[in-house]
């Protein structure tokens, strides 16, 4: 009798897990946005996934700015724009979709940007104005376009 209850509990747990996985794979586009902003620090994180990913625009103007965008779309277009004006600026963009577009503009003493794109067509623009600029762009696609402009103050 005890063995039968244990088997039933495990079977129900497996059924619940399979139901959760089934609904998770069929769910429409989702989005998670977290952030905090004051004069000293601005931190913004946006995560989007699904077939209907919306364009993202982040504008930050604190002393330290940190922005992270993760977009996992279907075969459609994913767009992200990050504009940062502060002493230290950090931006990270990860995009997967049919067409990926990222634009990052940073103005400050120290700027750092990291862009990763996977899609049929990948497009990135990186503009950094400051004394210490670093940028990395990785594009995995059939048609890739990239422009990087780095200027000292």
C-alpha positions in Angstrom: 0.0 0.0 0.0 2.8 2.4 0.9 4.6 1.6 -2.3 1.5 2.4 -4.4 1.1 5.8 -2.8 4.8 6.6 -3.5 4.4 5.6 -7.1 1.3 7.7 -7.4 3.1 10.7 -5.9 5.9 10.4 -8.4 3.6 9.9 -11.3 1.7 13.1 -10.4 5.0 15.0 -10.0 6.1 13.8 -13.4 2.7 14.7 -14.9 2.9 18.2 -13.4 6.4 18.7 -14.7 5.4 17.7 -18.2 2.4 20.0 -18.1 4.6 22.9 -17.0 7.1 22.2 -19.7 4.2 22.0 -22.3 2.8 25.3 -21.3 6.2 26.9 -21.1 7.1 26.0 -24.7 3.7 27.2 -26.0 3.5 30.5 -24.1 3.3 33.8 -26.0 6.0 36.4 -25.7 7.2 37.3 -22.2 9.1 40.2 -20.8 10.9 40.9 -17.5 12.1 44.3 -16.7 14.0 45.3 -13.5 15.8 48.5 -12.7 16.7 51.2 -10.2 17.8 54.7 -10.9 19.1 57.6 -8.9 21.7 60.3 -9.4 24.6 58.0 -8.5 23.6 54.7 -10.2 21.2 53.5 -12.8 20.8 49.8 -13.4 18.3 48.5 -16.0 17.8 44.9 -17.1 15.3 43.8 -19.7 14.7 40.2 -20.8 12.3 39.4 -23.6 11.4 36.1 -25.2 8.8 34.7 -27.7 7.6 35.5 -31.2 6.4 39.0 -30.4 9.5 40.8 -29.0 9.0 44.5 -28.7 11.7 47.2 -29.4 13.6 48.3 -26.3 15.0 51.7 -25.6 17.0 52.5 -22.4 18.2 56.0 -21.6 20.4 56.5 -18.5 22.2 59.6 -17.2 23.5 58.8 -13.7 27.2 58.8 -12.8 27.3 55.0 -13.2 25.1 53.4 -15.8 24.6 49.7 -16.3 22.2 48.3 -18.9 21.6 44.8 -20.0 19.2 43.6 -22.7 18.5 40.0 -23.6 16.1 39.4 -26.5 15.2 35.9 -27.7 12.8 36.3 -30.6 11.4 33.9 -33.2 12.1 34.6 -36.8 11.1 38.2 -36.5 13.0 41.4 -35.8 14.5 42.3 -32.4 15.6 45.9 -31.7 17.5 47.4 -28.8 18.8 51.0 -28.3 20.9 52.0 -25.3 21.9 55.6 -24.6 24.2 56.3 -21.6 25.6 59.6 -20.4 27.6 59.3 -17.2 31.1 58.9 -15.7 31.2 55.1 -16.2 28.9 53.3 -18.6 28.4 49.6 -19.1 26.1 48.1 -21.7 25.4 44.4 -22.6 23.1 43.3 -25.4 22.3 39.7 -26.4 19.9 39.2 -29.3 18.6 36.1 -31.2 16.1 36.6 -34.0 15.6 36.6 -37.7 16.9 40.2 -37.9 18.8 41.8 -34.9 19.4 45.5 -34.5 21.4 47.0 -31.7 22.5 50.7 -31.2 24.6 51.7 -28.2 25.7 55.3 -27.6 27.9 56.1 -24.6 29.4 59.3 -23.4 31.6 59.3 -20.3 35.0 58.9 -18.8 35.0 55.1 -19.1 32.7 53.2 -21.5 32.3 49.5 -22.0 29.9 47.7 -24.4 29.4 44.1 -25.3 27.0 43.1 -28.1 26.2 39.5 -29.2 23.8 38.9 -32.1 22.6 35.7 -33.7 20.3 35.9 -36.7 20.0 35.8 -40.5 20.7 39.6 -40.6 22.7 41.2 -37.8 23.1 45.0 -37.5 25.1 46.9 -34.8 26.1 50.5 -34.2 28.5 51.4 -31.3 29.4 55.0 -30.6 31.6 55.7 -27.6 32.9 59.2 -26.5 35.3 59.1 -23.6 38.9 58.6 -22.5 38.7 54.8 -21.9 36.5 53.0 -24.4 36.2 49.2 -24.9 33.8 47.4 -27.1 33.2 43.9 -28.2 30.8 42.8 -30.9 30.0 39.2 -32.0 27.7 38.6 -34.9 26.6 35.2 -36.1 24.5 35.6 -39.2 24.4 35.4 -43.0 24.3 39.2 -43.5 26.3 41.2 -40.9 26.7 45.0 -40.6 28.7 46.7 -37.9 29.9 50.3 -37.3 32.1 51.3 -34.4 33.0 54.9 -33.6 35.3 55.6 -30.6 36.4 59.1 -29.8 38.3 60.6 -26.8 36.9 63.7 -25.2 
